[in-house]
Amino acid sequence: MERIEQTIKESLKYHLIGEVNGRIRIRITDEAKAKLIKAGYGIYNHSTVELCHWTKSALVKGGQSCYKFKFYGAPAGGSHRCAEFSPVGMICSNRCVYCWRPTESFDSIIPSEDLVDDPEEIVQGILRERYRLLTGYFGNPKSKDRAKEALVPTHWSISLSGGNQHYTQSYRSSLSTSRACQILSLCS
């Protein structure tokens, strides 16, 4: 088993497996994290969040919503309240030929549940990073009110990378259950 773990560690390009808050966890490397932050992402250990085009536009201009309104019932005019994130950023082992994501920048592994953060940790970390990404909008009179609303997402898009298939059904269910409780306690 130790040899398998060493082989996995050596094959990782964008992630490290090591101690995080006293536990062995996977996380995005400092080099990859710096590049992602420069590109406008928020990073929490192995999870990523961004403000997409529609979110930024809704913050400044209001108005139109993205395709998620039509396909998933996200609130109309509320793209600023959509949190687009990945529970395990920059990881996908599928390599689908039709994927639009830059999979050459992803590690191709399926991390075990003991290497990933608990759902509550992910939601809290993502919301803190989302707040950091939103901070510049609070000073703009046109976007201040919508930026405050954006602190409490009404829609979660788990789509930045192919990571959401890496969680078991019970773990995904736990993530879904925790998000409502955590959002209310963190942002109210």
FENLIN-V657815 format. One record per backbone hydrogen bond with DSSP energy under -1.0 kcal/mol. CO is the residue of the C=O (numbers start at 1). NH is the residue of the N-H. E is the energy in kcal/mol with one decimal. If there is no record, write none. Layout:
CO	NH	E
CO	NH	E
//
This chain:
1	5	-2.5
2	6	-2.1
3	7	-2.3
4	8	-2.4
5	9	-2.4
6	10	-2.2
7	11	-1.4
14	29	-2.2
16	27	-2.3
18	25	-3.2
20	23	-1.5
23	20	-3.3
25	18	-2.6
27	16	-3.0
29	33	-2.8
30	34	-2.4
31	35	-1.8
32	36	-2.5
33	37	-2.8
34	38	-2.2
35	39	-1.5
36	41	-2.6
37	40	-1.5
42	49	-2.1
44	47	-3.2
45	28	-2.6
46	89	-2.6
47	44	-2.7
48	86	-2.5
49	42	-3.2
52	56	-2.6
53	57	-2.6
54	58	-2.5
55	59	-2.1
56	60	-1.8
57	61	-3.3
66	69	-1.8
67	71	-2.6
68	72	-2.0
68	74	-1.7
75	78	-1.7
78	81	-2.5
79	82	-1.4
81	154	-2.2
81	155	-1.6
83	157	-2.6
84	50	-2.0
86	48	-2.0
90	107	-2.7
96	99	-1.3
101	103	-2.2
102	105	-2.4
103	106	-1.8
107	92	-2.0
107	109	-1.0
112	115	-2.2
115	26	-2.8
118	122	-2.2
119	123	-2.6
120	124	-2.5
121	125	-2.9
122	126	-3.0
123	127	-2.5
124	128	-2.1
125	129	-2.3
126	130	-2.8
127	131	-2.3
128	132	-1.9
129	133	-2.1
130	134	-1.8
131	135	-1.1
134	137	-2.1
135	138	-1.0
140	143	-1.3
140	144	-1.8
143	147	-2.8
144	148	-1.8
145	149	-2.0
146	150	-2.3
148	151	-1.0
149	152	-1.9
155	83	-2.8
157	85	-2.6
157	159	-1.6
163	166	-2.4
168	172	-2.6
169	173	-2.6
170	174	-2.0
171	175	-2.3
172	176	-2.6
173	177	-2.6
174	178	-2.5
175	179	-1.7
178	182	-3.0
179	183	-2.4
180	184	-1.8
181	185	-1.9
182	186	-2.4
183	187	-2.5
184	188	-1.1
//
